[in-house]
Amino acid sequence: MTSYGALESRRFDDDPENPTDTTEIHISASLPRLSSILSTDYVDPNRQRRPYVPYSLSSRNASYSSLTSAQGDSASISDGHRDHSMAIRYRLFSRLDPTGSTLTMPNHIVPSEFFSILPFDDFKDESGKQGSIVTIFSIWNTMMGTSLLAMPWALQQAGLVWGLFLMLAMAFLALYTAYRVVQSPEGLTVNGSAVAEFSDVCRYYWGKWGEMIAVIFSIVVLLGGVIVYWVLMSNFLFFTGNVVYEAILPNSTTLPVMANKTFTCDVYCLDSEALQTSAVSDFSEESTFDKLWKLQGTVPLYLAILTFPLMNLKSPSFFAKFNMLGTISVMYLLCFTASKAFECGFNMNFTDPSSPHYVELFRWNFPALTGTLALSYFIHNAILTILRNQKNPENNARDLSIGYVLSAFCYVFIGFMFFAAFPTYRRCISDNFLNNFGSGDVMSAIARMFLLFQMITVLPLLMYFIRSQFFYTVTGNVYPGLGLVCLLNFVVMAIAVLFAMVYPHVGSILRYVGSLSGLVYIFTLPCAVYLMRLRNTGRLSKCQMAVHGFIVFLGAANMVSQFFV
C-alpha cells in the first residue's frame, strides 16, 4: 500500500479487555508509517493488536475476518465486508484529515464520482453510497460514447439482419466478461490490502507484467477515445464556425455543399473527401475565411490552443460535474434520429439490387461492426470503480445487466432507425451520421454545438485517466509535476491533432482501437482471470477451458479480420 503521509499511533493499557483502553493518533512531520496504521490488515508485530477503527465505522461493521500475521500471511475478508472495505478506508482518510491536504486516496484509485451521472453528495447516503438507479445510469452513461454517431455506418457494413444480431450478441458477450471482472477481486488481497482495480487482480495472478498489460491496454482505449474526440470536435467546431460565419455574412460561399441538397428530408450523400476538406473547389479563389478555417488544417490546431490548458489541471473534478451532459446528449440524439426517421419514413427494398433503397441483409464487411462494438461496449477498465460505492453490492449483477440492456437498446435504436430511414444508397451513410446533414439543418447544428461543449468537458477527464495510469505505473505518482504532465499531454495532443489532419476517419479508428483493446480487455484477461480462480479452487474443467478459450479465439479473429475489411 502506498504511503500518504505520516501518522504515529500510541496505545496504552495493553490489555484488550480493559474498558479504559484509549487511543491517541497524531500526524507527524516525517513520512514513515501511515500505510501500516491505516491498513485494516495491519498487526503490530510486538503486540498482535487490531488497528484503530473509528467508532462510527466499527459500529456498522460488527466483525472483521482474522488479520494477517506479522510475516504477511493474508486472511480473506468476510463476504459481508469485502465490498465495503475500500470505501471504509477512504472515509477513514477523510476523517483523519478533513481538509484533504495531507491524506488522499490511493494514487491508482480513480474516484467513482468521475463516472457518476450524479457526482454530488446530495444523492448519496450518510456512508457515501449510491443506489441502484444512479449506478445503472452511470454504467449506461459511461458506455454511451462517440460510437453512437458511427453506429448506422457500422450496421451498413454488416447488413441489416446480420448486423442487428451481432449488436445483441456482442452486448451479451461483453456483459458476461464484464461480470467476470466484477467477480474477480472477491477474496483477494495484495500487500495486505483489498484489491481495488482490475489491474490489481492481474498483478495478483501474474505479477508486474500482468498489471502492465492491463494498464497499457486501458491507456490504449483512452488514447483512442481522445483521438476520436479530437476528430469529432474538429468537425463540430468547423461546422459551428461555418454556421456563425454564414449568419454574419449570408452571401458567403463557405459552404457550397449546401447546394448539393438532394432529398426532401434534408439528407445529403457527400463524398468523404469533399467533406473532409474546407477547400472550395468550385471557386477559383478562396476567401480569407476559407484559408483560415480548414477542417484538416487550422481547426484542429485552434482546438488544441483552446483545450490544452484544461488538460493540465491537477484535478479534473470540476469537469465531472458535467457528466449529466452526456445523458442529455444521448437523449437528444435519440430524439434527433427518431424525428428524422419520422420525416423521411422507412425506405427499404429487399428485392431489387438496383434500387437506391436496396437493403442487404448480410455483408462480408461485418468485422467493421464487431470492431466498433468492442469499443462501444467497453467498460471493463472502469466497472469496478463505478460499482465501488454501490449501496447494495448484491445487486451488482442485476444493475450491470440493466446498464448493458439500456446501452444495447440505444445502439440498436440509432443504428436501425437511421439506417432504415436513409433515403438513398446506404453506402452514402457517413461514419459520423451528422455529416449527412448540412450546416443549414437546425437540429444537426444544435447537436454539433451541444456535443462540442460536452466533449470539451469530458476531454480533461480522459486526459486525467491517461496520465494517472501512466505516471502511477512509471513513477508511482499520478501528478509528478507540471512539466512532465504538460509533456505527456502535448504528446497525446500532437497524436490526436495529427489524426484529425491526416486520417480523420472515425469509423476506422473506432474499429481498430476497439478490436485491439477488446482482444485483451474484453475477451482475454477476464477469461484468463476466471480460469485462474477456478484452478485455484479446484473447479477448473475441460468444458470451462473450451468455452473461455473460444471467447478468446473470437477476440483474436475480430482483431485480425479488421485488416481484411
N, C-alpha and C positions, 0 to 999 in steps of 0.2 A: 504494500500500500504506500502511496506517495506521502511524503512528509509535507505538511502545510504550514507549520509554524511551531512554536514551542509551547508545551504545556506540561507542567510538573504536577504530580499528584502525591499527596501525603495522606496516609490513612493512620488513624490512631485506634487504640483498643482493638487489637488484632483478633480478638475472639468474635467470630461471625454471629454468635448467639447473643452478644451483648447489645441490648437495645439502645445503648447510648453511643453506639458507633457513629462517628461523624466523619465527613469528608471535606477536605479543603482543596480546591483547584484554583490555580492561577497561571497566567501566561507569563513566561519569562522572556528575556531578550534574546536568548540563544535559540537554536533550531534543532534540538536533538530528538525528542521522544514523543511527539504528538501522535504518530501513526500507531504506536503500540498502545497508548492510552485510549484512543478513540475506537480501535478495532473491537468489535464485540467478541472476538475470539482471543483476546489478549489474556494471558495469565502471568502474574508476577512469578518469576522463577523461584523466588525465595519463599513466597507466602501462599502460592496456589489460590489466589483470591479472584473473585469476579471483578470486572471493571466497573467503574462508576456509571450508573444509568440514571438519568433524571427520573424523578418520581412520576411525572406525567406520562412518560413513555413506558416505564415499567408497569404502571397500573393498567395500561392497555395490552400488555404482553406478560401474562402471569408467569410464564415459564420459558426458559430457553433450553435448547439442547445442550448436552455436555460440551465443555470448552476444550480447546486443544491443549496438549501438553507443552512443556517448555521446549521440547525438541521439534515441535511443529506438526505433530500428528493431528489431522483435521477430523472433526466430527461434523456430520451433516446437520444443517439447521432443520428444525421440525417443519412439517408441511404447513402448519398454521402460521408460521412466521417467515417462511422463506421469501415470499413475495413482498414482505413489508420491510425486510432488513435494510435495504439501501435507503428507502425513504426515511426510516428511523434515524439512520446515521446522518442524513442530510439535515434533518430537523435538529439533531444534536449540534451540528456545526453552527447553525444559525442562532441557537440559543446560547451557545458559548460566546459567540461574538455577533450580536445583533446588527452591528454596523456593517458587517461583511468586509471589513478592512484587513482582517488577519487570516480568517479561516474561510476557505472556499471548498466547493465540492471537488471531488477528484477530477484531475485535468482532463481525462479522456471521457468523462461523462457529459454528454450534451444535455442541457436542461430540457425536460419534456415539454416545457412551455413553448419551445421553438417550433413544435409541430402542432400544437393545440390550436383549434379554431377559436377557443375562448381562453386566452392566456392570463386572465385576470383572477385574482384571489376570490372575488365575489362568487365565482362559480364553483368553488371548492369548499369542502367541509373543513372543520377545525383542524383536521390532521393533514390537510393539503391534498386530499384525494379527490378524484373526479368520478362522476357517474358514467354509466354505460353510454348514454346519449352523446356526451362530449367525446368519449373515446371512439365511438363508431364514426362520428363525423370527422374526427381528427384523422383517422385511418383513411377514410374516403377522400378528404381534402388533400392529404399528402400524396395519394396516388393520382389525383386528377392533375396531370401536368400538361406540358406542351404537346404531347402526342394526341390530345383531343383534336387539335387542328389538322393532324395528319391522318386521322382515322378513316375518313371517306376515301382518301387516296390509297391507303393500305388495304382497305376492303376491296377496292377495284383491282388491286394487284392479285388477289386470291380468287376472285369470282364471288358472286353473291352467296350461294348456299354454302360452299366450302369455307368461305371467309367467316360467315356467321358461326359456323361450327367451331372453327379454330379460335374465335374470340372467346367463346364459352369454355372450350377445352383448356386453353391457356390460363384462363381465370381459375379454373378448378385446380390445375397443376400448381400454379403459383400459390394458391391458398394452402394447399397441402404442405408445400415446402416451407411456407411462412409459419405454419403451425408447428412444424418441426423446429424452427428457430425459436419460437416462443417456449417450447418444451425444453430446449437444450440446456439452460442454466440450472435446471432443477437438481438440487443436491450437490452442486459443485461449489468448491471454494478455491480461490487462487491466492496464495500468500496469506492465508488466514482470513480473506475477505470474501463475501458473497460475490459470485460472478455477476457483472452488471451489463456487459455488452457481448455481442456475438463474437467479436474479436477476442474477448477473454476466454470464451468457450474454445475457440480454435487454438489459443495459446495453451489451454489446459491439456488438450489432446495431442497437439503436435509441436508445442514449444514456440519459440520465437518465429520460426518460419510460418507456422500456421497463422499466427497473428498478422504477420506481414502480408500474407496473401489476402486475408480478409480486408485489411486496411487499404491495400493497393487497389483492389477492385472496387471497393467502396468509393475511393477517390476518383477512379476512372468514371464511374457513373455520375458523380458530381461534376467532374470536368466536362463530360458530355452534355450534362444539363446546362452548364454555363455557356458552352458553345452554341447550343440550340437557342438558348435565351438570347444570346447576342445577335444571332441571325434574325430571329423574330423581332427583337426590339429595334434593330436597324430598319427592318421592313416597316414596322409600325411607325417609327419616327419619321421615316421617309414619306410615307403616305399622309401622315398627320401634318407634316410640314407642307406638303403639296396642297392639302385642304386649306390651310391657313393662307398660303400664297394665292390660291385661286379665289379665296374670299376677299383678299385685299385687291387683287388685280383680276377681275372677272374675264378679261380678254387675253390672259396669258395662255401660252401654248405649252405649258409644262407637261400636261397630261394628254397627249394626242390619242392615247389608248381609249380615252372616253368616247372617241368617235367610233370605236370598234364594237359598240353595243349591238348585240345580235338578237337577244331574246327578250320577250316581254316581261319576264320575271327578273330582269337585270342581272343575268349571269353571263360571264364572259369566258370565252375559250382563248386564253392567251398563251402564246409561245413562251416557254420558260426563259429563254434567253432574252426575249424582248422585255419580259417582266423584270429581270434581274439587272437591268441597266437603265440608267436615267438619261442616257444619251438619246437625243431626239433625232432619229434618222430621217424623219420626213421633212426636216428643215435644214437648210444649208448652213445656218449659223445658230449656235447656241446662245441663249441669253446668259447673263451673268449668274442668275439664279441657277440655271441648269448646270453651269460649270462648278458652282459651289455646293450643290446639293445632289450628290450622286449616291445611289444606293450601294454600289460596290466600290465606292471611293471614299468620299468625305464623311458620309453619315456615320459609319462605324467608328471613325475617329472622333467625331463630335460626341458620340455616345460615351466613348472612353473618357474624354475630358469631363463629362457630366458625372459619371458614376465612380471614377477611381477614388475620389476622397471618401466615398461611402464605404468602400471595401476595407479601408484601413482602420476603421473604428475598433477599439479593443473589445467592446461588447455590442453585438447587434440586437440586444434585447428590445430596443425601441421599435425595430422593424418587425419583430414578432407580433406586435400588436395589430399589424395589418393582415394577419393570416385570414381574417374573415373575408378579405377582398378576394381570396382565391375561391371561396364558396360562392360569393356573389358573381364572379366572372363565369364560373361553371353554369350557374343558373341562367345567366344572360345568354351564354352560348346555346344552351338547351332551348331557350325561348326563341333565339335568333334562328336556329335550324328549323324549329317547328313552324315558324312564321314563313320562312322561305319555302318549305315543303307545301304549306297551305297555298302560297301564292303561285307556285309552279305546278303543283299537282304531281302525282306519280307518273313518270314517263319511262315505262319499261316494256320491252318487246323481247320475248323469249324464243321467237321462231325465225325471224328474218335477220340474218347476219349483216345485211346491207343497210339496215335501218339505223338512223342516228340514235335511236333509243334502245338498240340491242343490248341485252344484258347477258354476259357469260356467267354460268353457274360455277365453273371451275377454271382456274388458270394456274399454269405451272410457276408463275412468279409468286406463289403464296409465301415463300420464305421471307419476302419483304414484310408481310403482315406479321408473321411469327416473331421476326426480329424486333419489330416495333412494339409488339405486345410484351415482349420480355422486359422492355423498359417501362411500358405503361403500367404493368402490374408489379413493378419492382418497389418493394417496401421493406425488404428483408434486413437492410442495414439500419433501419430506424424503428422497427416494430417493437423491440424491447424497450426502447426509450419512450415510445408512445404509451405502452402499457405499464410503465413503471409506477404511475400514480393512479392506477385503476383501483377504485374503491372496493370492488368485489372481484378479485383475481380468478375466482372460479368461473366467471363469465367470459374469460379471455377468448376461448374458442368460439363462443357464440358471437361476440362482438366483432372478432376478426372476420368471421364468415359473413356477417351482415355488411361490414365495410367492403368486402370484395364483391358482394352481390350488387351493392349500390354502384361501385366503380364499373363493373361489367355492364350494368344497365346503361350508364351514361355513355360508355364507349360504343355499345351496340346502337343506342338511340341516335347519336350524332352520326355515326358511320352509315347506318342504314338509311336514315331519313334524307341525308344529303345525297347519298348515292342514288336512292330511288327517285328523288325529285329532280335530279340533274337533267336539264332539258336537251342535251345533245350528247355527242360521243363521250363515253366515260373516260377515255384517255385524256380528255381535257381537264379532268379534276386535278387540282394542284395539291402538292404535299402540305400546303397551308391553305385551307379552303377559303380563307378570307381573300386570297389573291384572285379568286374567281369573281370578285365584286370590285367595281371601280371605286375611286375615291368619292364619287358623287353619291354613292349609296349611303344613306344616312345611318342605317343600323350597323353596317360594317365599319363605317367611320367611327361611330361611338365605341364599337368593340375594340378597334385598334387603339384608340386613345385610352380606354379603360385598361386594356391588357398591358399597354406600355407602362402605365403607372404601377400596376400590380406587379409586373415583373421587376421593375426597378426596386420595389420594396423587398422582393424575395432574393434578389441578387446578393446583397450583403450577407444574408443567411447562408446561401450556398457557399460563398467565399469563406465564411467562418467555419463551416463544416470541413472544407478542404484544408484550411490552414491548421485547424485544431487537430485533425487526424494526422496530417503530415508532420507538423512540428512536434506533436507529442511523441510520435513514433521515432523521430530523428533526434530530438533534443530533450524530450521529457517535459516540455513546457509549451502550452498552446499559444503563448504570445512571447516569443523570445526577444522581442524588441521591435521598435517601429521600422528600423532599417531592413531587417530580414522579412518582416511582414510585407513591406512595400515591394521588396524584390520579388517575393513569391507571387503577390497579386499582379505585379507588372508582367511577369512571365505568363501567367494564366490569361491575363487580359490580352496580351500580344497574340497568343494562340487563338483566342476567340475572335479577335479582330481579323486575323489572317483568314480564318474560315469564312467570316462574313464577307470578305472582299474577294476571295478566290473560289471557295466551294460552298456557296450558300444554299445547299440542298438539304432541307430539314429532314425529309424522309430518309435519305441515305444515312445521315448522321445518326438518326434515331435507331435505325435497324442495325447498324454496325456496332454502336455502343451497347445497345440492348442485348444483342446476341453474344457479344464477348463477355460482358459483365454477368449476363444471365447464366451463361455456362458455369461460371464459378459460384455466383452468389445465390442463384435460384435453383439450379439443377444439381450441383456437385457438393458444395460444403454442407448444406442441410442434410442431404442424404448420407454423406460420409460421417457426420457427427451422430446421426441417428443409429447408423450401423455400429459405430464405436460404443454407443450407450448399450445397445443390445448385446454386443460381445462382452462388455464388462459385467453385465448382469446374467450372462449365460443363456440369453434368449435368442441369439442370432441363428437364423435358419437359412437354408439354401433358397427358399422362396423369397424371403426378405432381401437377400442379396440380389436375386434375379430381378425383382420388381424395381429396386432402387438403382441397380445397375442400368436397367432400361431407361430410367429417367435421366441418368447422366448421359446415356447414348443419345437421347433426344436433344439434349442441350448441345452436345458436340455436333450433331447433324444440323441443327439450326444455325450454328455459327459458320460451319463450313459452307453450307448452301448459300449464304449471303454473297459469296464470290461468284455465283453462277446465275444470279438474277439479272 
